């Protein structure tokens, strides 16, 4: 018997990644107050946010909940989604020419069991000129993404190299997630 997967997110990118690997799912938006997670430790933050989201979605006996949260961390500072152009500019300027971490916390739970893990990817940006940063933050790309960039879109131009899972930077370490989902009898649709 296979279980039904519920993605506790309305993230377009996470939905696209599950579709890419042919995992059938239903999406439900968790109604959570993320501000209640106050830790400044990026690993703890994404772990706690993933757990908060997963526990907020009601579950039936044949369902499995998948929740995730992603942040960018640079020199002990968490870069979440920028609220405006000034914040986006500051984030991209700070990341320019240096290495930062992208952490995604994931929780998968059923009525009987759960698993929680955090995936880390190291990302290095090219040194960016003021004109390049201004050009990028004038686009729509930075404003719905942690760290003010999307590696899967225009932000790819900023990235010199990565060490780790590319899809983790997109927002879900899909290969590891699929392996973990097997333990919950969730499998890709091969048809």
C-alpha positions as CSV (number, residue, x, y, z in Angstrom):
1,X,0.0,0.0,0.0
2,X,1.3,3.4,-0.9
3,X,0.6,6.5,1.1
4,X,-0.5,9.9,-0.1
5,X,2.0,12.7,0.1
6,X,0.9,16.2,1.3
7,X,3.3,19.0,0.6
8,X,2.9,21.5,3.4
9,X,3.8,24.4,1.1
10,X,2.5,26.5,-1.8
11,X,6.1,27.0,-3.1
12,X,6.0,26.8,-6.8
13,X,9.7,25.6,-6.9
14,X,9.1,22.8,-4.4
15,X,6.0,21.7,-6.4
16,X,8.0,21.7,-9.6
17,X,10.8,19.6,-8.1
18,X,8.3,17.0,-6.9
19,X,6.7,17.0,-10.3
20,X,10.1,16.6,-12.0
21,X,10.7,13.4,-10.1
22,X,7.1,12.2,-10.6
23,X,6.1,12.1,-7.0
24,X,2.3,12.5,-6.8
25,X,1.3,15.0,-4.1
26,X,-1.4,17.4,-2.9
27,X,-0.3,20.9,-1.7
28,X,-1.7,22.4,1.5
29,X,-0.6,25.7,2.9
30,X,0.3,25.6,6.6
31,X,-1.1,28.5,8.5
32,X,1.9,29.3,10.8
33,X,3.5,32.3,12.4
34,X,7.1,31.9,11.4
35,X,8.1,34.8,13.7
36,X,7.7,32.5,16.7
37,X,11.0,30.8,15.7
38,X,13.5,33.2,17.0
39,X,16.8,31.4,16.9
40,X,19.7,32.9,14.9
41,X,21.3,29.6,14.3
42,X,20.5,28.8,10.6
43,X,20.5,25.0,11.1
44,X,18.1,25.2,14.0
45,X,16.0,27.8,12.3
46,X,15.3,25.7,9.2
47,X,14.8,22.6,11.3
48,X,12.3,24.3,13.6
49,X,10.4,26.0,10.8
50,X,10.1,22.7,8.8
51,X,8.7,21.0,12.0
52,X,6.3,23.9,12.7
53,X,5.0,23.7,9.1
54,X,4.7,19.9,9.1
55,X,2.9,19.7,12.5
56,X,0.5,22.4,11.4
57,X,-1.1,20.4,8.6
58,X,-3.7,17.8,9.7
59,X,-2.9,14.2,8.8
60,X,-5.0,11.1,8.0
61,X,-3.8,7.5,8.6
62,X,-2.7,7.1,4.9
63,X,-1.0,10.4,4.5
64,X,2.5,11.6,4.8
65,X,3.4,15.3,5.3
66,X,6.5,16.9,3.7
67,X,7.5,20.3,4.9
68,X,10.7,22.3,4.2
69,X,12.2,25.7,4.8
70,X,15.3,27.3,3.2
71,X,17.6,30.1,4.3
72,X,20.9,31.6,3.2
73,X,23.5,32.1,5.9
74,X,26.6,34.4,5.5
75,X,29.0,35.0,8.4
76,X,26.5,33.9,11.1
77,X,23.8,36.1,9.6
78,X,20.6,34.6,8.1
79,X,19.4,36.1,4.9
80,X,15.8,35.4,4.3
81,X,13.6,36.9,1.6
82,X,14.3,40.6,1.1
83,X,11.4,43.0,1.8
84,X,12.6,45.7,-0.7
85,X,15.2,46.7,-3.2
86,X,17.5,48.1,-0.6
87,X,17.6,44.8,1.4
88,X,18.1,42.8,-1.8
89,X,21.0,45.1,-2.8
90,X,22.6,44.8,0.7
91,X,22.3,41.0,0.5
92,X,23.8,40.6,-3.0
93,X,26.6,43.1,-2.1
94,X,27.5,41.1,1.0
95,X,27.5,37.8,-0.9
96,X,29.5,39.2,-3.9
97,X,32.9,37.5,-4.3
98,X,32.5,35.2,-1.3
99,X,31.1,31.9,-0.1
100,X,27.9,31.4,1.8
101,X,25.7,28.5,2.9
102,X,22.2,27.5,1.9
103,X,20.4,25.3,4.5
104,X,17.1,23.5,3.9
105,X,15.4,21.9,6.8
106,X,13.0,19.0,6.0
107,X,10.5,17.2,8.1
108,X,8.6,14.2,6.8
109,X,5.9,12.7,9.1
110,X,3.2,10.1,9.1
111,X,0.9,9.1,12.0
112,X,3.5,6.6,13.1
113,X,6.9,8.1,12.4
114,X,8.8,11.1,11.4
115,X,12.2,12.2,10.1
116,X,13.9,15.5,10.3
117,X,17.2,16.5,8.5
118,X,19.0,19.6,7.3
119,X,20.9,19.7,4.0
120,X,23.8,22.2,3.4
121,X,25.1,23.5,0.1
122,X,28.1,25.9,-0.1
123,X,27.7,28.6,-2.9
124,X,30.3,31.0,-4.2
125,X,29.4,34.2,-6.0
126,X,31.5,35.9,-8.6
127,X,32.8,39.3,-7.5
128,X,30.0,41.6,-8.7
129,X,30.3,45.2,-9.8
130,X,27.9,47.9,-8.5
131,X,26.3,48.0,-12.0
132,X,25.8,44.2,-12.0
133,X,24.1,44.2,-8.5
134,X,21.9,47.2,-9.5
135,X,20.9,45.4,-12.7
136,X,20.0,42.2,-10.8
137,X,18.0,43.8,-8.0
138,X,16.1,45.9,-10.6
139,X,14.7,42.6,-11.9
140,X,11.8,40.7,-10.2
141,X,14.1,37.7,-9.5
142,X,15.3,38.5,-5.9
143,X,12.1,39.2,-4.1
144,X,10.6,35.9,-3.3
145,X,13.8,34.0,-2.6
146,X,16.0,33.5,0.5
147,X,19.2,35.4,0.1
148,X,17.7,37.6,-2.6
149,X,18.6,35.3,-5.5
150,X,17.3,32.3,-7.5
151,X,20.0,30.0,-8.7
152,X,17.4,28.4,-11.1
153,X,16.6,31.7,-12.8
154,X,18.4,35.0,-13.4
155,X,20.5,34.6,-10.2
156,X,22.4,31.8,-12.0
157,X,24.5,34.6,-13.4
158,X,25.8,35.5,-10.0
159,X,27.0,32.0,-9.0
160,X,30.6,31.0,-9.7
161,X,30.4,27.5,-8.2
162,X,28.6,25.3,-5.7
163,X,29.6,22.5,-3.4
164,X,26.6,20.3,-2.6
165,X,23.1,19.7,-3.9
166,X,22.0,22.2,-6.5
167,X,18.4,21.5,-5.8
168,X,18.9,22.3,-2.1
169,X,19.7,25.9,-3.3
170,X,16.4,25.9,-5.3
171,X,14.5,25.0,-2.2
172,X,14.3,21.2,-1.7
173,X,17.1,18.6,-1.7
174,X,15.0,16.4,-3.9
175,X,17.3,13.4,-4.2
176,X,17.6,12.9,-0.5
177,X,13.9,13.7,0.0
178,X,12.9,10.9,-2.4
179,X,15.2,8.4,-0.6
180,X,13.6,9.4,2.8
181,X,10.1,9.2,1.3
182,X,10.7,5.5,0.4
183,X,10.7,4.8,4.2
184,X,7.1,6.2,4.2
185,X,6.0,4.1,1.2
186,X,6.0,7.1,-1.2
187,X,7.5,6.4,-4.6
188,X,7.9,8.1,-7.9
189,X,5.2,7.4,-10.5
190,X,6.9,5.4,-13.2
191,X,4.1,5.6,-15.8
